[in-house]
């Protein structure tokens, strides 16, 4: 997961207890489509956009720590955004996630 330090703005996007293990939350923050995963007791956030065709990833199947693009089968690591298989060849952004007072917060870099 990327760390942005003081150049990060955190947005509250939901309650931490609304997701069960293996579930995800599709959100939009400042025109950035993001999918947040709760997987094996940890939260992860990546851009909800396949780098192969700019389609949504959020509806894809989750296989351990990999999201599978529902259109062409490209795989990405939900912890880092790293591309793991063709046809995609470019990583996607990952974002820090924290829980504050029971609320999920996702961090985006300041513009």
C-alpha positions in Angstrom: 0.0 0.0 0.0 1.4 3.4 -0.9 2.1 5.9 1.8 1.6 9.6 0.9 2.5 11.3 4.3 1.7 14.9 4.6 0.7 15.2 0.9 -2.3 12.9 1.5 -5.9 14.0 2.1 -8.1 11.4 3.8 -11.8 11.0 2.9 -14.4 9.2 5.1 -16.2 6.8 2.8 -18.1 4.4 5.1 -18.4 2.5 8.3 -15.7 -0.1 9.0 -18.3 -2.6 10.2 -20.3 -2.5 7.0 -17.9 -4.9 5.2 -17.5 -8.5 6.0 -14.3 -10.5 5.0 -14.1 -10.7 1.2 -16.5 -7.9 0.5 -15.8 -4.6 -1.3 -17.1 -1.1 -1.4 -17.3 0.8 -4.7 -16.9 4.6 -4.2 -16.1 7.8 -6.1 -13.8 10.4 -4.4 -13.3 13.6 -6.3 -14.0 11.9 -9.7 -11.7 9.0 -8.8 -13.4 5.6 -9.0 -12.0 3.5 -6.2 -12.7 0.0 -4.8 -12.0 -0.8 -1.2 -11.6 -4.4 -0.2 -11.8 -5.9 3.3 -9.8 -9.1 2.8 -8.3 -11.3 5.6 -8.9 -8.7 8.2 -7.2 -5.8 6.3 -8.5 -3.0 4.1 -7.0 -2.2 0.7 -7.9 0.4 -1.9 -7.1 0.5 -5.6 -8.3 2.5 -8.6 -11.5 0.9 -9.9 -10.2 1.0 -13.5 -8.4 -1.6 -15.4 -5.3 -0.2 -17.1 -5.9 -2.4 -20.1 -9.3 -1.0 -21.2 -10.3 1.6 -18.5 -13.2 -0.6 -17.5 -14.3 -1.2 -13.9 -12.5 -3.8 -11.8 -14.8 -3.7 -8.8 -17.2 -6.3 -10.1 -14.4 -8.8 -10.9 -13.8 -12.0 -8.9 -11.5 -11.9 -6.0 -8.9 -14.7 -5.8 -7.0 -14.4 -2.5 -5.2 -11.0 -3.0 -5.9 -10.7 -6.7 -8.8 -9.0 -8.5 -9.6 -10.5 -11.9 -10.9 -8.0 -14.5 -14.4 -9.1 -15.5 -13.9 -8.3 -19.2 -10.5 -9.7 -20.3 -9.1 -11.5 -17.3 -6.2 -9.3 -16.3 -5.2 -9.7 -12.7 -4.1 -7.0 -10.2 -2.8 -7.3 -6.6 -5.3 -5.5 -4.4 -2.6 -4.6 -1.9 -0.4 -2.7 -4.3 -2.2 -2.2 -7.6 0.6 -4.2 -9.4 -0.5 -5.8 -12.6 0.0 -9.6 -12.4 -1.2 -10.9 -15.8 -1.9 -9.9 -19.4 -3.6 -8.3 -21.2 -2.9 -5.5 -18.8 0.7 -4.3 -18.6 0.5 -1.2 -16.5 0.0 -1.1 -12.7 -3.0 0.8 -11.2 -2.9 3.3 -8.3 -3.3 2.0 -4.8 -4.3 4.2 -1.9 -3.7 4.1 1.9 -6.7 3.1 4.0 -7.1 3.8 7.7 -9.9 3.3 10.3 -10.6 6.3 12.5 -13.4 6.1 15.1 -15.0 3.2 13.3 -15.0 5.0 9.9 -13.2 3.9 6.7 -10.9 6.6 5.4 -9.1 6.4 2.1 -6.1 8.7 1.3 -5.6 10.4 -2.0 -2.6 12.6 -2.9 -3.1 16.4 -2.7 -3.2 18.0 -6.0 
